[in-house]
């Protein structure tokens, strides 16, 4: 039984999901400073070039080599510009289940990129890796991420009360930690059945290949 994901690239008509490279350092550093990422993800704040370099060179590759999951840089196919990230974590190789999270750069929002990359990753996991469950745990106040999950066909399963930490602005313009509920969503292989092309069904161009 495999215990690590392959070093893979997934392509759709609009996007390429691939491992991070040093060339992504400036774009990732800029993206990590966005207020929505600071609020809803554990990204360091402020995210310095050293922090970004550590993530790209050490944290992201180790996610795969230790068997915990996988990290994709999501880029536009035509421009190769960094659109965002998709991360798999808490992978259970016995039950073939993993947790997915995603983030999108401010300039790329509203284009359906998060849903497209989520569906492409799910299709690869279910078809190529024979996984049986994809789970999302999204902060209750993160409505944009909830909408992506719903658009992709994920089902809401319940609430984990006070299960995570988010960040919110203070009166002086700084940031402080707050306790938040998590909404649990899931996606199973059968949720994508009934359509030969689940991405087209959701209104996005289909995946074309992975290698």
Beta strands, then each sheet from edge to edge (+ up, - down):
strand 1: 10-12
strand 2: 15-18
strand 3: 70-76
strand 4: 82-92
strand 5: 97-104
strand 6: 133-139
strand 7: 155-169
strand 8: 175-187
strand 9: 207-210
sheet 1: 7+ 8- 6+ 5+ 4- 3+ 2- 1+ 9-
end
